[in-house]
Structure formats: C-alpha cells, structure tokens
C-alpha cells in the first residue's frame, strides 16, 4: 500500500513538472476566484 501511495505521488509530481504552465495558471486562478466570491458575498450582505 505504501508503494502505491509513493507511486501515485511520483506520477503526480511528474505531471506537474510536465505541465508547469497549466499548474501555474491553476494555482493563480484559485485565489482570484476566492477573491471574487468574497467580493460578491460582501456586496450582497446588506
């Protein structure tokens, strides 16, 4: 079981390295989306 977890982790890291720009955009998009959700929530909180 530990080998399966390590193998999955290795495959995930290889995928992140192979698709670095897509990973960067995803990482950048998450806080932007949270920011806009917060703005929308605060504007409807009246």
C-alpha positions in Angstrom: 0.0 0.0 0.0 2.8 2.4 0.8 4.4 1.6 -2.6 1.1 2.6 -4.3 1.0 5.9 -2.5 4.6 6.7 -3.4 4.0 5.7 -7.0 0.9 7.9 -7.2 2.8 10.8 -5.6 5.7 10.3 -8.1 3.3 10.3 -11.1 1.5 13.5 -9.8 4.9 15.3 -9.4 5.9 14.3 -12.9 2.6 15.6 -14.3 3.1 18.9 -12.5 6.6 19.2 -13.9 5.4 18.3 -17.4 2.6 20.8 -17.4 4.1 23.6 -15.4 2.3 26.5 -17.0 -1.1 24.9 -16.6 -0.2 24.2 -12.9 0.8 27.8 -12.5 -2.4 29.1 -14.0 -4.5 26.8 -11.8 -2.6 28.0 -8.7 -3.1 31.6 -9.7 -6.8 31.1 -10.5 -7.8 29.7 -7.2 -7.0 32.8 -5.1 -8.5 35.0 -7.8 -11.8 33.1 -7.7 -11.8 33.2 -3.9 -11.3 37.0 -4.1 -14.3 37.4 -6.4 -16.5 35.1 -4.4 -15.7 37.2 -1.3 -16.4 40.5 -3.2 -19.8 39.1 -4.4 -20.6 37.8 -0.9 -19.8 41.2 0.7 -21.8 43.1 -1.9 -24.9 41.1 -1.2 -24.6 41.0 2.6 -26.6 44.3 3.2 
